[in-house]
Amino acid sequence: MRIALTHNLQLSDAEDEAEFDRPETIAALADALRSLGHEVEPVEVSGPASRTVARLEALAPDLVFNTAEGRRGRFREAFYPALFDELGLPYTGSDAYVCALTLDKQLAKMVVAAAGVPTPQWAFIDDVKQLDPSALRYPVIVKPNYEGSSKGITVDSIVEAPGALVARVAELLARYPSGLLVEEFIVGRDVTVPFLERASAATRGILPAAEYTFDPAVVGGRKYQIYDYHLKQFAYDAVEVKVPADLAEAEVAEIERLTAKTIRALGLRDLGRVDYRITDDGRLYFLEVNALPSLEPGASIYRSAELVGLSSVATVLEAVLRSALDRRAIPYTVARRRRRARPKLRVGLIYNLKRVAPTRAGEGDDEAEFDSPKTVAAIREAIASYGHEVVDLEATRELPTILPAAAIDVAFNIAEGFAGRSREAQVPALLELLGIPYTGSDPATLAVALDKAMAKRIVREAGVDTAPFAVMTTGRERLPQGFTFPALAKPVAEGSSKGVSAASVATTEEELRALVRELAGRYRQPVLCESFLPGREFTVGVLGERRPRVLPAMEIVFTDPASEHPIYSFDEKLEASGKIRCEAPAKVDAALGKALALAARRSFAALGCRDVARIDFRLDAAGRVNFIECNPLPGLTPGWSDLVVIAEGAGLDYRGLIGEILAPAIRRRQASQRADADAGAKGDERA
């Protein structure tokens, strides 16, 4: 069975990623599903929905194994199940309605309370003016109503007297304006009941309860024992999952009875987790339900499942698969052998092959932007791994003759072209002439982006800062007002930092004009001159179409203390020298990360990019983000090219990166076929 493993990947300790899955968790899930004999495609869903749709349409999975939490909003967990329903894809877990219901703690409490399940007294607050501190029983716990993973819960969340409640509520509402739950705090223990619908017929999928115990060295000074955000995200080594929970026989029977009522009332399917507090005298109180429970190794669902004979991650996941297929009347044995219609496409891999290796001095750099046989082979292997037939097409001057006879369905284009400011546009223009869908930006964008000065003008008009710059052809042109030194000179229409070396930074006007004369003569094109920016340098990968996904930035860290004006030169892109190191993702604060992403998104849109681009930025002396250039045909050398390193830092392996770039072109092909079919049908009607 072909399974799409949809997920959000946790790449940082930021609170907004707290509910996401760690890379090792996704790797463990994928390995377990593969061990059952399935074909598994991890699909990271952060970014615009159009990107996820394109990826799923290209994969055409038999089933979606969903762990995606969504990124924002009160209905975020419901978004992806609703999307799968719209696409007609079967998936694991509860539907959109149940996911929305269970994320809303107050609404879930109302439903289960109506079913006869005890809950603590509570009040929902989305405006501090609504709060009536005297109407509550103390102590109370204050927590966000629409968050999971204990977000917003600290040792200060428990309030013992009315006088402190207003300030606590006001503080938390500022962070979580969608609303808070102010709930009677039940003094006792946390007990959680995993649910695995196909695990145990005797208990209707209700697994043995687990409880959390905490290391006294970490929580010994606390008056109240709660599983707060710090314990869940940072001090998890201080938390032990005890299975089964220390419960009396009558308590076990009661927790099973209440959990059965809760599951029926809320409509939970396939898997989940129900959380309770239990008092010292055995009274149980429902707290919340998680329709997307943790599946990381060691989670309570695995520990509890062991007690009913499911002794591995793989057997637990198989129970989830069987449950999801059973309720859609898809036999598991048949499902493993069937294949959804995913046409095997002929994909033309169009490239320029590098035959002459340049030197560190920049000699013989005519083919510096071309791809090595190793890179071409890696891309070919990645495309073929998706079941497509790959046709190698070297972009020689015979390509216009060869291409029509190649009978390809779609092109994966990495060809740089041969000469002129529009050379990168040559192959896409030919593909458009022949009506062949292809990856990457269209000819207009490729021509504009290759001209660094033109790209700067367009991006600056879109509101992204650039350093003061001028274009010279003779070295005698007047410099614009505001131009400052030191200054950098480079060919206006080259890539891979061709012509850029440690000597490219001029400290005087005389030096700059000499540089211009040398570069213009060598590369037979104008020279871009721009004021040197002294700040940090970053490069940002962008994937997608109209609403692209911006990958976390990579920083180029300059490590040579002897370099007064460090730059990312041709030599550094040719081979490692020890003068720079790359950090992916970059260590940036939230404000800078947001500024880089915004600048990347604006630049991508202003230049008309699609599918893939790598955009370079540098900070000025004031720390502002400045656009350097955009590469809509970025290098794809495994383990080396900047975009590949950026993707790996974002949890996207090489095969996945190639699949992400290819998917929109396949979607455009499908859209074109549908449009042609519709036009044909309308023509028949008129006839």
N, C-alpha and C positions, 0 to 999 in steps of 0.2 A: 504494500500500500504506500502510495506517495503522500507524505505528511508534511504540511507547512507548520513549522513550530513558531508561532507568532509570539513576540515578547517585546518588552521594553528593557533595554540594557542599562544597568547601573554602572556608571563610569566615574562617579565621584561621591564624596560624602555629603553632597548638597541635599538638603531636606526634600526638595521636590523630586529627588530620585530614590527616596527611601523605600518606596514600595516596589521598585524595579528589581529585576533579577541580576545577580552577579554573573560575570562571564563564565565562571566555573560551574554555576548552576545550569546555565543553558547548555554548556558542553556535556554535563552529566545527563541531562534529559535527552539530548540528541543521541548520545552514545547508547543509552538504555533503549530508546526506541529502535535504533539500528540493530541492536542485539536481538530484537524480536523479529528481524527480517524486513524491516520497513526502510524505504527510501525517505530520508529526512532533509528538509530544506529549512534552516533557521531564517526567519524573516523578522528583522528588527523594525518595529513600526513607528518609531519616533519620526516626526516630520509630517508632511501633508498626507492626507488620505489618498490623494491621487497617486502618490508614489507606491503606497501599499497595494492599491488596486492594480496598478500596472504589474507589480511583482507577482501578485497572486494570479492574475490573468495569464502571465507568461509561464508560471509554474503549473497551473491547472491541477492543484492537489486533489486527492481523493477525500482528504479530511484535514481540517485545521485543528491542531492541538494548541489551544489558546491559553497563554499566561499573561497576555497584555493588559496592563492596568489603565492605560490612557494617561494623558499628561495634565489635563486641566478640566475644570468644570465639575458640577455636581453629578453629571451623568457619564463621567469619563469611562468607568468600567463597562458601561452599557454600549459604548460606541462601537467597539469592534464586533461583538456578537451581532449587533444590528447590521453592520456592514457585511458580515458573512451571510446573514439571511438575505440581504439584498442581492448578493452575488450568487446565491444558490449553493453555497458551500456548507456541507455539514461540519460541525465543530464540537469540540468538547466543552463541557461546562454548562452553566445555566444561561438562559436567554437574556436578551437586553432588559426586559422588564424586571426580572429577578435581580440582575446585577445593579440596576438603578435603585431598586427597593432596598437591597441589603447595604448599599453604600450610605444610604440615608439612615443613620442610627435611630433617629426619633421615629421615623415612619415604620422601620422594622420592629421597634418596641411596641408601637401601637398595634401592629398586626398580631404579634405573638401574644401580647397581653389579652387581646380579644379572644385568642384561642385558649386562654386559661393558663398561660405560662407566667409565673411570677417575675416581675421586673422591679428594679429600684424605682422610687419616686423620681421624677425628672421634670425639668423645664427646658424648653427650646428657646434660645435667645439669639436674635440677630440684630437687636438694638438694645443698648444698655438701659434705655428708658423702660423697657419691658420688665426688667428684673425687679422682683419683689423678694428681697433676702429673707424676710420674716416668714415666707410661705414654705420654706424648705426645712428638711430635717438635716442636722449637721452631725458629722462632717459631710461635705459634698466634694465631688471631683468635677473639675471643669475641663472639658475636652472638645476639640473641633468635631462637629457633627458629620462632616463629609470626608474624613481622613482615615487612613489605616496606618499600620506599622507603628502605632503609638505616637504618631506625629503630633506635636503640640503638648504632649504629656510629660511632665517633669515632677520632681519631688514637691514643687510648689503648686502643683495642680490640685492638691487636696487642701480645702479651706475649712477651718474648724469653727469659724464664727462669722456672723453676718457682716461685721465691720470691715473685714478684708475682702469680701466677695466682689463688691462693685469694682474695686481697682483691678482685681484679677481678671474679671470678665472684660473690662474695657481694654486691658492690655492684650488679651488673646483675640478679641474681636478685630483689633487693628491688624493682626496677622492673618486671621481667618474670617473675613467679613461675611462669608456665606452663612455662618451661624454656629452656635456652640450648644453643647448639651451640658446643663448643670444638673448633676445627678447625685442622688444620695449615695454616699460611699459605703459600701458593704465591707465591714471589717471581717476579713477571712482570707481565703486562699483563691488564687486563680486556677480554674480547671477548664480545660479545653477538650472538646469532643470532636475528633475528626469524622468526616462522613465520606464514604466511598461506596457508591450505590451498588456496585456489583461485588463487593467484598464479602459480605456475609448475609446469606438468606435468612438466617435465624434472627438477626437484629436489623434486617432491612437496610443494611449498609452502615449502621451506626457502630463505629469502632470503639474499643475500650478507651475510656477517658485518660487524659494525661494531665499532669500538673507541672508547674514551673517552680523550681527551687533556686534560690540565689545564694551566691557565695557570701558568707557573713563578713568577710574581709572587705567586700565592696558595699554591701547594704546594711552592715551591722549597726550603723548609727542612725538608721532611718526609723521613724516611729511607725510608718505604714509601709508594708511590702507591696509594691506595685511593679508591674513589668513596663517600665517607662521607656521613652525614646532612647535615652542614653544606654540602657541595658540592651535594648534590641539592636541598636546600630553600631555601638562602639565597644561595649563591655560584654559582648555575647559569650565570651569564655567564662563569665561569672554566672551564666544561666545554665541550669541542667533541666532537661526534660525527663520527668519521672513517669514511666509507663509500666503497669497501670497506675493511675492515681491512687493515693491512700484513701480509699472510700470503704465504708461499711456496705454490706450486701444490700441493705435497704436503700442506701444512697445510690448505689449502682443502678438499681431498678428504677429509681425515681429519675435519675439523669437520662436514662434511656427513654423513659416515657415522655419527659419534657422535650427531649431532642427530636423524637418522632413527631410530636405536635408541631414543633418549630419548623421542621423540614417541610411538613405538609402545608402549613400555613403560608410559608414563603415561596414554596415551589422550587426548592433547590434541586439541582440535577447533577449527576455524575460524581461530583466531589465538592467538598466544602469543609467548613470548620465552625463550630458553635461554641462561644465563650461564655463562661459562667463565673460567678463568685459564690463560694460556699462558706457558710459561717461555721463556727466551732460546734454548734449544735445541729449541723446537717441541713440547714435551710439553703435552698438553691435559688439564685437570681440570674436570670438571663441578662447578658450584657450586649452582645452583638454577634453578627454572623459574617463570615468571610466567604464569599462565593468564589474567590480566587485565592485559595490558601497557598501558603509557601510550599514549594516543592524542592527547596534546596536540600542537599544531602543532610540527613540527621533531623529533618523536620518531624513534628509530632505525627503526621499522617503515616510516615514510614514506620516509625516506632510502634504505633498502635496496630498497623496492618500486620506486623510480624506476629502478633498474638493471635491472628486468625489465619495464619498460614501463608501470608504474602511476604516472603522473606527478602525481597530485593526491590530496588527502584524499578526495574523492568517489570516485575509482576504487578506492582501498584499501577504503573502507567498502562499496562495491558488491561487491567480492570476498568480504568477510565475509558480507554478506547472501546472496549466491548459495550460499556454502558451507552456511550454516545451513538454507536452504530445500532445497538438493539432498538433504541427508541425511534430510530428512523427506518427500521425494518431492513437494515443492510446486514446480511450475515457476515460475521467476522471472517470466516474461511474464504468466502467469495470475495470480500473486500480486499483481502491481501493479494488476490490474483488479478483483480480487475484494474483497468487503467482508464482514467478519464481521458477524453479526447484531447491530447496535447500534440498537435501536429509536429512532426519532425521537420524542422526548417533547414533549408540550405542557407547557411550564413557565410557570406563572403567576408573574409578577413583581409582588409586592404591596408597595406603598409608600404613604407619605404625601408629597404634593408640597408643597414650600415655595413659597409665593406672597408672603409678607411677609418681607422681609429685616430682621433686628434691627439696632439701632445699637450702637456701642461702649459706650454707656451702659447697654445692656441693655434698652432700650425696644423693645417689639414683639417680645419673644423667645418668644411663644407657639408659633411654628413653628420655633424654632431647631434642634430635633432632626430636623425633616423633611428630605427630600432634594431637591436641586435637579434641574431637568430634565436638566442635564449629567451628574449622577451616575447618574440612572435610565437615561439613554441608554448610558452606559458599561457598566453592569451588563447591560443588554439585549444589547448588542453582544457582550460576553464570553460570555454564555450561548449566544447564537445561533452563535458561532464553533465550538461543539462539536456543531453539527448539529441543535440543538433548535429547535422553534418557540416563540417567546416571546409570551405573552399579557399585556399590561399591565393591571393591576388596581389602581386607586387605592383605598386603604382609606378610602372615605367611609362614611357611615352606610347607604348603599345596598348595601355589599358583601355582607351576608348574603343579599340577593336575587339579586345578580349572580353570585356565586361558584358556586352549584350548576349554573347554565347554562353556565359557562365551559368545562366538560369538560376540566379540566387533569389531567395525570398526577401532577405534583409542583409544589410552590410554593417559590419563592425569596422568603423573607419578610424585608423590612427595615422593615416598618410599625411605627411607634411607638405607635399608638393615640391616643385623644383626651383622656381625662380619668381621674383617679383613680390610686391607688397601683398598680393592676393593669392600667394601660392597655396596657403592652407585651404583656400576656398575651392581649389580646382577640382578635387575629387568629389566633394559634396555637390558642386554644380553639375558635374557629369551624372551623378546619381539622380539628381532631381530631373535632369533632362530625360533620363530613362525611366523615371517613375519608380525607383527602387527606394524603399524606406531605409534609413541609415541612422546610426548612433551619432550623438553629438549635435553641435550647433550648425545652423545653416550657413550658406556661403557669405551672406552679408555680415553676420556676427564674426565669423572667422577672419574676414578681411579687415574689419574694423579693429578687432582685438589685437591683431598682429601689429598694427600701427600704434605704438605705445602713446604717441602724442594725441592721436585722434581718440583713443580710448580714455585718456585722462580728461580730455575736454568733455566727453559725454558723461563720464562718471561724476565729474565736478558739477556739471549741470544738474545731476540727480541728487546733489547734496552731500557728496562724499568728498572730504578734503583731499587735496594733492599738494605736493611741494611745488613752489614756483618753478616754472620750466620754460624752456625755449627750444626751438628746433633750428639747427644750423646746417648749412650745406657747404660753406666755404671757410667758416671760422671767422668771417669778418662781420657777421650780422650783429645788430645791436641787441644787447640783453634787456629784458623787460624790467620795468620798475618793480622793486621788491625782491629781485633776484639776489641771493646772498651766497657767500663763500664760507666754507669749502663747497664744491659742487661736483656732481658726478656726471660723466659723459658715457653714453653707450649708443650702439646702433639703434635706430628707431624701429626697425622691423626685423629683429632677430629674436630667437628664443634660446633656452638653455644657458642664459647669461653669456652668449657669445660676444666677445669683445670687451667683457667686463673683467678687470683684474685689479690687483692692489694699486696699480698705477692709474686707475680710471678716476681717482678722486683728485681734483685740482684745488689748490689753495689760493690761487690767484687767477685773474682774468687772462693773463698771458699764458699760464699753464693750460687753462681750459681751451683756449683757441688753438694751441698746438695739438692738444688731444683731438679736437674736432677734425683738424686737417688730417691727422694720422688715421683716424677711424673712418672718415668719409672716403679716403683714398683706398683703404683696405677693403671695406665692405660695399663700396659703390652705392651709398645711400645716405640720406640725411642722418644727423646725429642728434639724439635727445640729450639736452643738458638740463639738469635739475638741481636745485639746492639740496645739499646733503642733509638728511634727517638723522639726528644723533641718537634716537631712542631705540627701543626693542623692535625686533623684526619678527613678523608672523606670516604664515601662509595658511589659507583656509580652503578646505575642500567643500564643494557644493554638488549635490546630486539631485536630479529631478527635473521637472518641467516648470509649469507656471508658478507653483508654490513649492520651491525646492527645499530639501533638507540641507541645513548647514552643519557640517561636521565640526566637532571641537577643534579649535585652532592648534597648529603646531608652532612652536617658537624655534627660531634659528638663534641659538645662543653662541655668541662670539667669545672664544676662550683664550685668544692670543693677547696677552697684556701689552705686547709691543706694538700692536696695531692701533694707531691713533684714530683712524676712520675705517672701522671694519665694515666689509660688505660681503654679500653672498656671491662669490665670484665664480667664473667658469671653472677654475681649478677645483673648487670645492664640490662642484656638481660632477666633475669628471671622476674623482676618486677621493677617498677620505684622506685628510691631511692632519687631523687633530686640532685644527684651528677653529672648528665649530662643532657643536653637538646639537642634535634635534630632540626636543621634548614634545612628545605627543601622547596625551593632550598637554597643552601648555599650562603652566602654573600661573593662572590669572585670577583676579578677584571677579566677583559677579558683574560689576559695572563694566570692566574692560572686556570680559567675555561677551556681554550683551552688545557692547559697541562694535566689536569685531564681527559678530554675527550679523548685526544690522547693516554694517558697511558692506559685508560680503553679499548679503541678499539684495541690497540696492544696486550694487555694481553688476551682479548677475542679471538682474532685471533690466537695468539701463542698457546693457550691451546686447540684450536679447539672447542670452545663453540658454541652453537647454541640455538636459541629461547629465552633463559633467563639466566642471571647470575647477581650476585651482587659482585662487586670487591672493596676491601678495600685498602685504601692508607693512608700514613702518610708523612708529610713533615719532612725533616731533618733540621739541624740547619741552613743550607744555603737556606732553602725554596724550595728545590727540591722535586718533587713528587716521593715517594718510594712505591713500591708494597708491600702489606702485605700478602693478600691471595685472592683467588677467590672462590666463592660459586656458583656453577652451579645448585644447588638445594636450592635456598634461601627460607626462611620462607615466608608463605603467610597468616599469621594470620591477619584478618581485623583490621585496626586501630592500629596495634602494630608492626608487622614485618617491618624491615628497608625498604625492597623493596616496600612494600605497602605504607609506608609514602613517599618514594621517588616519587612513581607514583602519589600519590595525590598532591604532590608539583608541579608536571609537568602537572597537570590538567587531569590526567587519573584516573577515579574512579575504585573501586575494580572490578566491573563487566567487565569494559573495559580492565583492566590488565589481567584478566583471559582469555578474548577473544583474546588478543594480543598473549598470550603464546600458546593458542590452535590453532590459525589460521595457523601457518607454518606446524604443523603436519597434518592438513586437506589438505593443499596444497600438501604435500609430498604424502599423500594417493592418491590424484587425479592424480598427476604426475605418480605414480606407476601404477595406473589403465590404464592411457593413454598408457604408455610404454608397458604394457601387451597386450592391444588391438592392438597396432601397430605390436608387435611381432607376435600375432596371425594372423593378416591380411597378413603379409609377409609369414608366414608359409603356409597359404592357397594358396597364389600365387604360391609358389614353388611346392605345391602339384598338 
